[in-house]
Amino acid sequence: MATVDIREVGPRDGLQSEDPVAVEDRVRLIEALMDAGVCHVEACSFVSPKAVPAMAGAAEVMASVDRRPGVTFTALVPNVKGASMALEASVDELTVTISASPAYNEKNVRMTVEESLVQVAEICELAAAVPVDAVVSCAFGSPYEGDTDPAAAHDLGRRLLDAGASALTYADTTGVGTPRRVEDLLAWTGTGVGLHLHDTRGTALVNAYAALRAGVRRFDTAVGGLGGSPFAADAGGNLATEDLVHLLDDLGEESGVDLGRLLEASALVGSLVGHPVPSKVAAAGPRGRRAS
């Protein structure tokens, strides 16, 4: 039984900044991830294809993918309209994003933080029994306002729970977090939260390690380490799924994911986007591999 819940966000967050990948290839990637043992997948985003062309065809992705027992399919939704479409497509979980940075929130979703809170409450009401995970972006810092006060990030999280969110995930959107700052945030939030870590400054894995040691058991990762934000200059990709699984295997922490099969999925996504992936383990191989 897995002791660490890895939510694979590569098919959504990983691909959203890339040139569009065909629906059938996105489905192929999702199924390769499931073959590796991934059982929590953010498969798509129900957003305007004009705003995010790479996420066009979300309903087709959900209609085409093999719905295997024990696998949770998540979709990111920006508003009630997107949530309605996602629910019609029979997703198992919704994710919504709201930023601890007011300026980033307005650039990302064109709403104030207060307007976003109202929207989240409406989405939660519509979702009913379908869980809604609220992702607090810029939880460690913003390209517009600098460092985020952990108490303020925690307060926003509490307001999201009051609005009906089922769970909270705190995102290091621009990769400014450090182990000390992770500990500072967890001192406010407790460890019953998820973390969504970006590797802009090479700290994503060490931040995950610090969080693991503190007791966090939910992480968002992207196969290959792809991803990034179009609203934050030079934001790096997500913590690579294979890099985290490689670490977990060495620590004796069970993720339920087979690293060898996962590296096959990482090679697949590299071929789909047409360039090497940032993942360190994808480049160097697992620690037991002998040099040629």
LINWO-V645525 format. One record per residue. N is the residue number from 1. RES is the residue in one letter. PSI is psi as a letter, one per 20 degrees, with the letter a starting at -180 (none if undefined). Layout:
<<N RES PSI> <N RES PSI>>
This chain:
<<1 M p> <2 A p> <3 T i> <4 V p> <5 D o> <6 I o> <7 R o> <8 E o> <9 V j> <10 G g> <11 P i> <12 R f> <13 D h> <14 G h> <15 L i> <16 Q h> <17 S j> <18 E r> <19 D q> <20 P p> <21 V p> <22 A q> <23 V g> <24 E h> <25 D h> <26 R h> <27 V g> <28 R h> <29 L g> <30 I g> <31 E h> <32 A h> <33 L g> <34 M h> <35 D h> <36 A i> <37 G j> <38 V p> <39 C j> <40 H o> <41 V p> <42 E o> <43 A h> <44 C r> <45 S p> <46 F m> <47 V r> <48 S p> <49 P h> <50 K h> <51 A g> <52 V n> <53 P h> <54 A i> <55 M j> <56 A q> <57 G k> <58 A g> <59 A h> <60 E h> <61 V g> <62 M h> <63 A h> <64 S h> <65 V q> <66 D o> <67 R n> <68 R q> <69 P p> <70 G i> <71 V p> <72 T p> <73 F p> <74 T q> <75 A p> <76 L p> <77 V p> <78 P i> <79 N a> <80 V h> <81 K g> <82 G h> <83 A g> <84 S g> <85 M g> <86 A g> <87 L h> <88 E h> <89 A j> <90 S l> <91 V q> <92 D i> <93 E q> <94 L q> <95 T q> <96 V q> <97 T q> <98 I q> <99 S q> <100 A i> <101 S o> <102 P g> <103 A g> <104 Y g> <105 N g> <106 E h> <107 K h> <108 N g> <109 V j> <110 R k> <111 M q> <112 T r> <113 V g> <114 E g> <115 E h> <116 S h> <117 L h> <118 V g> <119 Q g> <120 V g> <121 A h> <122 E h> <123 I g> <124 C h> <125 E g> <126 L h> <127 A h> <128 A d> <129 A i> <130 V p> <131 P q> <132 V o> <133 D o> <134 A p> <135 V o> <136 V o> <137 S r> <138 C k> <139 A i> <140 F h> <141 G r> <142 S q> <143 P i> <144 Y h> <145 E j> <146 G b> <147 D q> <148 T p> <149 D p> <150 P h> <151 A h> <152 A h> <153 A g> <154 H g> <155 D g> <156 L g> <157 G g> <158 R h> <159 R h> <160 L g> <161 L g> <162 D h> <163 A i> <164 G i> <165 A q> <166 S h> <167 A r> <168 L q> <169 T p> <170 Y p> <171 A p> <172 D m> <173 T h> <174 T j> <175 G k> <176 V i> <177 G q> <178 T r> <179 P h> <180 R g> <181 R h> <182 V g> <183 E h> <184 D g> <185 L g> <186 L h> <187 A h> <188 W g> <189 T h> <190 G r> <191 T j> <192 G l> <193 V r> <194 G q> <195 L p> <196 H o> <197 L p> <198 H q> <199 D k> <200 T g> <201 R j> <202 G k> <203 T j> <204 A g> <205 L g> <206 V h> <207 N h> <208 A g> <209 Y g> <210 A g> <211 A g> <212 L g> <213 R h> <214 A h> <215 G j> <216 V p> <217 R j> <218 R p> <219 F p> <220 D p> <221 T r> <222 A p> <223 V p> <224 G i> <225 G k> <226 L r> <227 G a> <228 G r> <229 S p> <230 P i> <231 F j> <232 A o> <233 A p> <234 D j> <235 A p> <236 G r> <237 G r> <238 N r> <239 L p> <240 A p> <241 T g> <242 E h> <243 D g> <244 L g> <245 V h> <246 H g> <247 L g> <248 L g> <249 D g> <250 D h> <251 L i> <252 G j> <253 E p> <254 E p> <255 S i> <256 G j> <257 V p> <258 D o> <259 L h> <260 G g> <261 R h> <262 L h> <263 L h> <264 E g> <265 A h> <266 S g> <267 A h> <268 L g> <269 V h> <270 G h> <271 S h> <272 L h> <273 V i> <274 G k> <275 H r> <276 P q> <277 V q> <278 P i> <279 S p> <280 K g> <281 V h> <282 A h> <283 A g> <284 A i> <285 G r> <286 P r> <287 R h> <288 G i> <289 R p> <290 R q> <291 A q> <292 S none>>
